[in-house]
Amino acid sequence: MKSYSESYKEAGVDITAGYEAVRLMKQHIARTMTSGVVSDIGGFGGLFSLDMSDIKNPVLVSGTDGVGTKLKMAFLMDKHDTVGIDCVAMCVNDIICCGAKPLFFLDYIAVGKNYPEKVAQIVSGVSEGCVQSGAALIGGETAEMPGFYPEDEYDLAGFAVGVVDKEKILDNKTIKEGDIIIALPSSGVHSNGFSLVRKVFDVENADIKTPVSELGGKSIGETLLTPTKIYVKPMLELFKKVKVKAVSHITGGGFYENIPRSIPDGFTAKINRASVKVLPIFELIAKTGNISERDMFNTFNMGVGMSIVVDKNDADMALSVLKDNGEDAYIIGEIVKGDESVVIC
């Protein structure tokens, strides 16, 4: 017999709603199961068996992140089945920058009121993100917190663990002048800069559901909710065939903050501004908010979700492998000697 507390329910926490949410989400979680999973949902910890048959010296790589104020867009649009993809993406796209393969993922959902169907929608997105990245969803937590969050709102965060052979960890010390910088296109704003985006479009008060010609007939709300692209599988294929020197996940802080994280001192990432394929949503943000190009490149991904550094002799092969794996990759710059980490010209 499952537990039940009338007093707890009167305080705003319905235990039975939690049971129903778990029941509804199990079908989504089942999609993510991989051979390493050795536990079922509902225990005190998620168990995962690490297959080290082809790894000489395994190194675990972890990453954690949330979705940020992009969640406000989900609330306004009353659409909750994609932000889970964002949550997974922000974690697994980070750990792939080390060369690691994601193994498993855990989520944390805090709600003002537990609506089982809504929680299941959120988890369906998390599960989809896990499927796209090859990670198993082996556990999580749903916390009902009345009085802390409004009844119709929630927060979402996640945690991913991956593994890489120590000898295959990306080493940016091999970077040299003349190396090529390749861009992987983003799907949109991804999950960063939404405090500025929300201010620019005044989303709480404006019409964000009407189609906009500059966005190809999509509404502002629909465009902004486009989930973050997950780059894990094409990157893992690239690692197999090309020596990758560095990878940057372009998140909050844009080009100026993220690319330098993978470039050693004494070198500059020289970006050809004319080569960057800026998406229409960023042009609309800049125009509507009267935001300088410098600030745009220092806040948003501008259409580049990930940058990759390879030797110039490997550039053609890298582009070919990425395109064979569904990425419309292209060259945006090169590595030069210099004191500035990034120059856009």
N, C-alpha and C positions, 0 to 999 in steps of 0.2 A: 504494500500500500504506500502510495506516495505521500510525502509530508504536506501539511496544509496548516496555515495559521490565519485565522480570521482577524486577529489583532494586527498582524503584519499587513494584511490586505487593507485594513482600515487606515493604516499609516501610509498607504500608497504603493506597497510592493506586493504584487500578485504572483506568488510562487507557481501557481498552476499555469499562468501565462508563459512563464519560463519553460516549463515542460513542453508546452505546445510549440513554442518557438524552436526548441531542439528537435522536436518531431518533424517540423516542416523543413528545417535546414538540412536534415540528414541526407535527403536525396541529392542536394547540391554538393555536399561534402564528398559523397561517394564518387563523384566524377574525378576527384583529385587524387584518389588513392594510388600509390606507387608500391613497388615491391618492398621498399624499406619500412613501410608502416607495420607496426606490430601491436598497435593498441586501437581501441575503439573510442569514439567520442563519448565523453561523460566521466572519464576517470580524473584523477587528480593531476595527471601529467600525461603528455603525449610521448609515446615511445617510438623511436626510429632506429632501425638497425643499419649501420653504415657498411656498405660493401666496399672494401678496400683492395679488392683483387687486382685492380689496375692502377692503384695509387701507391707510390713508394713511400711518400712522407706526407700524409694528409694534414692539411691545415684548415681548420674551421673558420669561416668568415661570416660575420653576423651583421645585420642591418635592421634598423627600426625607424619608423616614420608614421605620420598620420596623413590626413587628407587636407587639413587646414580649413580655411574659411570657404573653400570650394563647396563644403557641405551646405552652406547657406543657399547655393544654387539648387541643390537637390531638394531642400525644403521648399523653396519658392516654386520649383517646377513639379513638386510632388512626384519625383522620380528617384528611386532609391536602389536600382539594380546595376548601376555602373560605378558608383563611388568606391565599391569594394575592389574593382579593377585598379583604380587609382592607388588605393592603399597598398596593394601587392606590388604594383609597379614601382612605387617610390622606394620600396625596400630591395626588390630583386634587381632593379636597374643599378642600384648602388653597388651591390656585392659583385655584379658581373664586371665592374670596373677593376676588380682585383684579379679577374680571370676565373672566378669561382662559379661552380654550378649550384644553383639553388636546390636544396634538399626538401625543406619543409617550412611551413608558415603557421603562425598563430595570430589570431585577431582579438581585439578588445573593443567591444561595443558598449558604450554607456548611454542609457536612454532615460528620458524623463518619465516615460510610461512605456511599458513593454506591450507593444502591439505585435503579436507573433508573426502576422503576415508581413509587416514592414521589416522586422528583423530578418525574416527568411529572404526577403528581397535583397537586403544588404549583403547577406551571406552568399546569395547566388552570384553577386558580383565578385566577392572575394574568391569564390570557387572558380569562376571564369578566369580571373587573374592567375590563379594557381595552375589551372590547366594550360594557359598560354605560356607559363614559365617553367612548367614541368615540376613544380613544387607540390608537395602533399599538404593539405590542410589538416593538421593532426590535433588541433585543439584551439581553445579560445575561451573567452569569457564574455557573458552578457550581464551587465550590471544595471539594475533598475534603481535610479537615484532621484526620486521625487523631491521637489524643492530645490534641487541643484541644477537640473536642466528643465526647460519648459517641456510640457507633455509631448509636444509634436517634434521635439528636436533630439539630436543625439550627437555623440562624438565617436570617431572611429580611428583606431591606430592598429599597427601590426608589427610583426617581428619575424624576420626570415633568417635562416641559417643555411649556408652553402659550404662547399668543400672544394679545395684546389690542391693539387700536388705542389709541394713547396717549390720544386724546381720550375714550376710553370706559373708562379705568381708574376704578374706583369712587373717589369723592371724599367722604370723611366730613365735610369742611368744610361741606358743604351741610346737615348735620344741624341741626335746630332743635327748640325745645320744641313738643310736640304731635305729633311724628312717631310713627308706629306701629311696634311690634315684632312681627313675625310669626315663628311657630315652624314648623319642618319636623320631623315626628316622626322619632325614631331607630328603628332596628330592634332595639335592645337596648343592651348595655353598649358595643358597638362595640369599640375596641381600646385602651381606656385604663382605668387603675385596677385592672388585674388582679393586681398584687401584693397589694392589699388584698382583692380578691375571693377570691383563692386562700387567703389567711389566714383569712378569715371562714368559708368553707365547708370548710377543711382538705382541699382537693381531692385531695391525694396519698394521703390515708388514708380519706376518706369514700366512701360510695356515691353516685356522681354520675350513674349510668346508670338509676336507677329513676325512673319518672314521678312528678312532684310536683303535687299538686292546685292549689297556688297559682300554678303556671306553666302552667295549662291542660292538664295531662296530659303535658307535656314534662319531660324530666329536667333537672337542673341543668347537666350537661355539654352537652347538646344546646342548651339555651337560651344558655349562655355562648359557644358556638361560632357562634351566629348571626352571619353576616358583616356588616360595617359597611355601612350604606346609602350609595350613591353618588348625589350630588345634581346632578351636572353637567348632564345633559340638561334637566331641568325648569328649572334656574337659567338656562341659556342662552336658553331660550324666554322666561323672565321678563325678562331683560335687553333683549330685542327690543321688549317692549311696555310696560314700566314703568321709570321712572327709579328705580333702586335706589341708596340712599345708602350702605349699609354691609351687610356680611355677616360673620358669625362662625361658624367651624366649632367646635362645642363638643366639645373633646377633653379631654386631661388637664388638671386644674385646674377643670373644670366651668364653671358660669356665672360664678363670681367671677374667674376668670383669663382666660377667652376673650372674653367679651362686651366687656370694657373695651378690648381690642385694636382694636376698630373704633369706639369712641366717643371723640370729641374732649374735651379738658379743658373743664370748666365745665358738662358735661352728665352726667346720670345715666340709666341704663337702669332704669326702674321696672317690675319684673316682678310681675305679679299671681299670687301663689302658687296661688290657687284655680284659675287657668286652666291651669296646667301639668298636662298629662296624663301623670302618672308611671306608668311601666310596672311590672307586678308584680315583675319581677326586682329592681328597686331597692327596693321595699318589703320583699322577702325579705332582701336584703342588709342593710338597715338594722335589721330585726328580729333577724336571726340574729347580727349583729355588734354590736348595741346601739350603733349609730352615730348621732350627732346629725344632725338635718336640715341644719344649717349645714355639717357636714363632707361630707354626701352631695352637696349642691349645689356644694361646692368640690372634688369629686373626680370625679363622674360627670356624664354628660349628662342624666340623670334623665328620659329620654324625648324630649329635644329635641336633634336632631343638628346643627341649623343655625338661626341666628336672622338675620332680615332686617329692615332699617330702611327704611321708605318714608314718603312724605308721607301724612298722614291722608286726603287726597283721592284717593290712589292705592291705598289699602288694599283696597277691594272688588275692583278690577281685578286686583291682585296675587294675592289669594286665588283669584279665578276662574281666572286663568292657571295657577296652581300646581295647582289641583284638576283642571283639564283635562289636565294632564300627570302625573296619578297621585299627587299629593301631597295628603294630608289636612291642609293647612295651616290654622293658626288663630292668632288674636291672643293674645299673652301679656303685652303691656305697652305702655308708651309712653316717649318721651324727655321728661325734665323737666330744669330747670336745677338744678345741685347740684354738690357737690364729690366725692361718692361715685360711683364709676363704675357700680356696680350696687347696687340695693336690691331685695330680695325681700320682699314684704309682702302 
